[in-house]
Amino acid sequence: MKKLFRNSAIILLVLVLAIAGVLSYIKFALPDVGQASDLKILASPEMVQRGEYLANHVTVCIDCHSERDGNLFSGPIVPGSKGKGGEVFDQQFGFPGRFTAKNITPYGIGKWTDGEIYRAITCGVSKDGHAFFPVMPYQNYRKLDEEDVKSIISYLRTLEPIENKPEESVADFPMNFILNTIPQKASPEKRPAETDILAYGKYMTNAAGCIVCHSKADKGEMIAGMEYAGGFEFPLPGYGIVSSANITPDKDTGIGNWSKETFVNRFKAYSDSTYKAPKVQKGDFQTVMPWTMYAGMKTKDLEAIYTYLMTLKPVNHTVEKFRSETAMK
């Protein structure tokens, strides 16, 4: 009996040491995406212009890294807050922790090298080597054309510095370990020719990160088979819960009956220079979809995205668009 107990204790000790070794490796040896490159960007006016377009209307970096006015429809950017960071993504949205958008103005990343910013955008690794939670869809951005990423960096360098130090992000257990396994090395793809509408549409859909918000998730993890089928819930205190739409080509619950013109016009309705976001009363419909930002996307880019979305597998998934906080009481 003593021998059995001793053997069991040894086995338990070995298991504990093995687990401790694995956790230590994950915690301290990962993420392993390599050092930031010695990239030095010689920005041209054309690059800055391209970066401004992408960061404001396609990848919408400026959306999450600025202050949004939640009292107005679609939460437009508060003037003077562009890039200052501070938006919080936490457990109330189903995330395994409390993650905060960083300051991406020169005040926040002015001392970062171009290579460090490139690695952050495409690999999800900070200047000091720690992993970001993929609220920022770096898993999408890792496929961006190098020139597009360089253009975004060139534009960020031109932002007005805003003195703001957002709180540090904190992941819950066990995500604080799992997080280090998520970053991967960048695998850039050449941006397809605009004449190759389907390939170009796929590239732009990835760049816009549509899949991130339009897929149902559990504890921050996308549910397999529900890609683009909507249902991701966004609690909006004082208003209710808004859910992302099903944008698969399902004819009953998605956008299968939408024409290309209908799709484009849905965005362009907010592009008129005279448009002013109306104030939304508490309990009334509100959305987190940054319509005014995506509205600035070029028509040909929106058409290409529509073309790609129409090739997706239709997923029959009815989404309750909005549940009023007043009605839920």
Secondary structure, 3 states (H helix, E strand, C coil): CHHHHHHHHHHHHHHHHHHHHHHHHHHHCCCCCCCCCCCCCCCCHHHHHHHHHHHHHCCCHHHHCCCECCCECCCCECCCCCCCCCCEECHHHCCCEEEECCCCCHHHHCCCCHHHHHHHHHHCECCCCCECCCCCCHHHHCCCCHHHHHHHHHHHCCCCCCCCCCCCCEECCCHHHHHHHCCCCCCCCCCCCCCCHHHHHHHHHHHHCHHHHCECEECCEECCCCCCCECCEEEECCCEEEECCCCCCCCCCCCCCCCHHHHHHHHHCCCCCCCCCCECCCCCCCCCCCHHHHCCCCHHHHHHHHHHHCCCCCCCCCCCCEEEHHHHC
